[in-house]
Amino acid sequence: MRFAAWLVALLLLPLLAIALLLASTLEAAPLVSRSASISPTSIADAKSLLASNDPRRLRRGEQRTALIPAALIDEALNHLSSRVLQGRGAFALAKESAEVRLSVAAPRLLAAPYLNLSVLFKVVDGQPRIASASLGALPIPPGVAEWLIALAIEYSGLGADWHLARQAFRGLQFAPARGLVAVSYAWEPGLLESARSRAFTPTEIADIEAAQRALAALLADYPARARVPLSKILAPLLSRVGKRTLQDDRAALLVLAAYLSEKRLSTLLPAARQWPQARPLELTLHGHYDKAQHFTISAALAAWAGEPAANAIGIYKEIDDSRGGSGFSFADLAADRAGTRFGELIAADSPRLQAARRSSLADAELAPALGGLPEDLSEATFQRRFGGPDNAAFQELSREIDHRLAALPLYR
């Protein structure tokens, strides 16, 4: 018995030491304190970056340099930290260096509520190297930090992708005066194929195929080019797909968003070329085709990427429209917000939504009345009257939209 007790103690001591070490790194305040919001500017930056580095236009071995705004990296890191870790992140450039900060809430049973991580990177011969790192007040030797990162990459199953990315990588440069990170690379087509294979799991692909087949079957009941309220399709589609799990619902929103945006699913999933195509109809929300587009695409974005991304893309789209498209529309923005709320209900598997979709949802239950909301505003008119998302006049109309949404039982 004494020997067994000593053996158990010897086995538990290292675990206890690790637990005490981690507990000692916890802190009372977060290193990063910010909202999870994404700015329309970052959406514009991401679109521009992808357009200038479109993988479909690159040849194998072609060398390019991507100029990435530090603010885009900062908001992307914060968004991923929020989605994956339920924490917050930050990225900042300094003279010849860049710092990454992360704050994650610790379990409530522990005395201190936050785990804070800080890593300082420097460029050595065009390669990123860790200059210093700390977990709370505990410093981590740079060599140990790099080993832990490599271990985490392998443990996550991304080792092969990381190796492929390292082969394509040619160099890195920080340009704090310009607020940019310059990444030089030689294009490798395998990167795109790897990204596609990682985008959806085999189970998600099966769910998306089932949703596409259900949509095609549902729309086959209507004459081609018929005008049909979105509510007549949305609830039956959600009810027809699979076992009504979160994955089934997200798949249904994705195929409906692709259908309304007139984009082919095969762009994301090459296998979709073999799936049945849905009959072309004109789905409407409150009698408008474009409002149905805004609602559904925002719902899919919120269900798959989260509310901040959906809201930011909605605002960016309207600002972009004011510069020569259909003009800025607060009515479109209201349809976006309604879709975002609907997507959030899907993501949360809300009992309210489960109860509502057992009945026939009407357009008026999905989105608020759009009357009185300014539309077709040119860029000059929009800037004169509302300035931008941070302007008081813009915020007032935004609150009016939220008030209308809150009046609907589904979003109350």
Sequence and secondary structure as in RCSB ss.txt:
>XXXX:A:sequence
MRFAAWLVALLLLPLLAIALLLASTLEAAPLVSRSASISPTSIADAKSLLASNDPRRLRRGEQRTALIPAALIDE
ALNHLSSRVLQGRGAFALAKESAEVRLSVAAPRLLAAPYLNLSVLFKVVDGQPRIASASLGALPIPPGVAEWLIA
LAIEYSGLGADWHLARQAFRGLQFAPARGLVAVSYAWEPGLLESARSRAFTPTEIADIEAAQRALAALLADYPAR
ARVPLSKILAPLLSRVGKRTLQDDRAALLVLAAYLSEKRLSTLLPAARQWPQARPLELTLHGHYDKAQHFTISAA
LAAWAGEPAANAIGIYKEIDDSRGGSGFSFADLAADRAGTRFGELIAADSPRLQAARRSSLADAELAPALGGLPE
DLSEATFQRRFGGPDNAAFQELSREIDHRLAALPLYR
>XXXX:A:secstr
 HHHHHHHHHHHHHHHHHHHHHHHH BSS S        HHHHHHHHHHHHHT GGG  TT EEEEEEEHHHHHH
HHHHHIIIIISSEEEEEEETTEEEEEEEEE  TTSSS EEEEEEEEEEETTEEEEEEEEETTEEE HHHHHHHHH
HHHHHTT HHHHHHHHHHEEEEEEETTTTEEEEEEE  THHHHHHHHHHS HHHHHHHHHHHHHHHHHHTTS TT
 EEETHHHHHHHHHHSTT  HHHHHHHHHHHHHHHTT  GGGT GGGGGS      EEEBTTBHHHHHHHHHHHH
HHHHH HHHHHHHHHHHHHHHTTTSS B HHHHHHHHHHHHHHHHHHTT HHHHHHTTS   HHHHS   TT   
SB HHHHHHHT STTSHHHHHHHHHHHHHHHTSGGG 
